C-alpha cells in the first residue's frame, strides 16, 4: 500500500479508546488524509451520545451514524439463535455484530470514493479477521489499514498517554480501563484483573455489571414469562405481539434484573491464544433456552441431534468471521427447514440466575402422552419390544459369538 495514494479513509468509529486516537494518527501517518468516521448503531445506546462532536473535534471530516439494529436482529441474531449456535457457551455477541458493520463500511466507502477502510482491532484479536473477511466479501480489492499492526503503541496505557497528549477526551481512566464491547445483545468485559483466570469477577461491585445484576442481588421471588414462537422466531412476550428486537430489549431488562445470562469463560481465540472474558447476555440466554425447550417437542430425534452437531459448525463460522460464506448460508437454509414446525409457547421461571422450564405447548408437538404414559394404554404393545431388541442387537450378538469362538 502506497501511503501517498491514500487521500480518503473510512474509519470504523466507536468513540472508544482505540478509534478515538486513530483519527489524528491516520492524519499524521497517511499524508494528512481525509478521515470519514462511521459508527454502526447495533444497540450500544449511550455510547453514541456526543459522538459526532468528538469525531469532528479530533479531525474527522464527517461522521455517519447508521441504525443497523433491525437488520442486526433479523438477519444475524435470530438466524444464529435458530441454529442453536454457541461457541464454547459464548452467545457470539461481538462475533455477529462485526459483519453487518463491515458491510456498511464498504457501502459508505464506495459511496464516498474512499481509498481505504480502517478498523481499530488489535493484531491479537478475532475482530480483525471478522472485519476484513466481510470487507473482502463486498470489496475484495479494498485496502485495509489496521493501525494496531503498524504503530509503535504497544498497550492501552500508551494509548491513554497518546490521547492525553492530543487532548482527546476519554470516558475511561487507567483504573477502569476494561476492554468492553456493547450492543443490544450483550456486553463483554476483558482486561485488568480479568486477565488472571484465578480472579473472581467483581459482580457485586457497583458499576461492573451494566446489563445485569449479580444473582446474589436478584429478587427473592421468581419472575414468570411466556414466549411465543412462529417457525423458530420469537413473536410475542407475555401474550403481547412484538418485533424480535422489542422482545430482546424487554428480555434484557427482565433477565438482567434476575441475574440471568452471566458467563465467565476462558475461550479459544481464532488467532490461537486463549483469553478470558466475562459476558452479560440476559435476553439472549432466555431466548436460547426457550427455543431449545420448544424444540424438544417439535423436532424428531435425528433432526434434533443433527442440528446440535451442525450448531458447532455454525458457531465456528460466526466466531471465525465467515458469515458471508456459502456454508453458513446453507446451514441457515437447513435450520429454516427444521424450524417450520417450531411454533408454540414456552413458559419460563427466572430466579437468581436460573432459567427454569415451567411449561411448553405446540400444535406440532411430537410428544404423545397416550404413548409415553406409564399407565395402561391401548396404543403401545410392549411385547413388540422383544423382537425390536433382537434385531437391533443382532450385530452385538454375532460379534460376541465370533469373539468367543476365536478365544477358544
Order of alpha helices (4+ residues) and beta strands (2+ residues): beta-alpha-beta-alpha-beta-alpha-alpha-alpha-beta-alpha-beta-alpha-beta-beta-beta-beta-beta-alpha-beta-beta-alpha-alpha-alpha-beta-beta-alpha-alpha-alpha
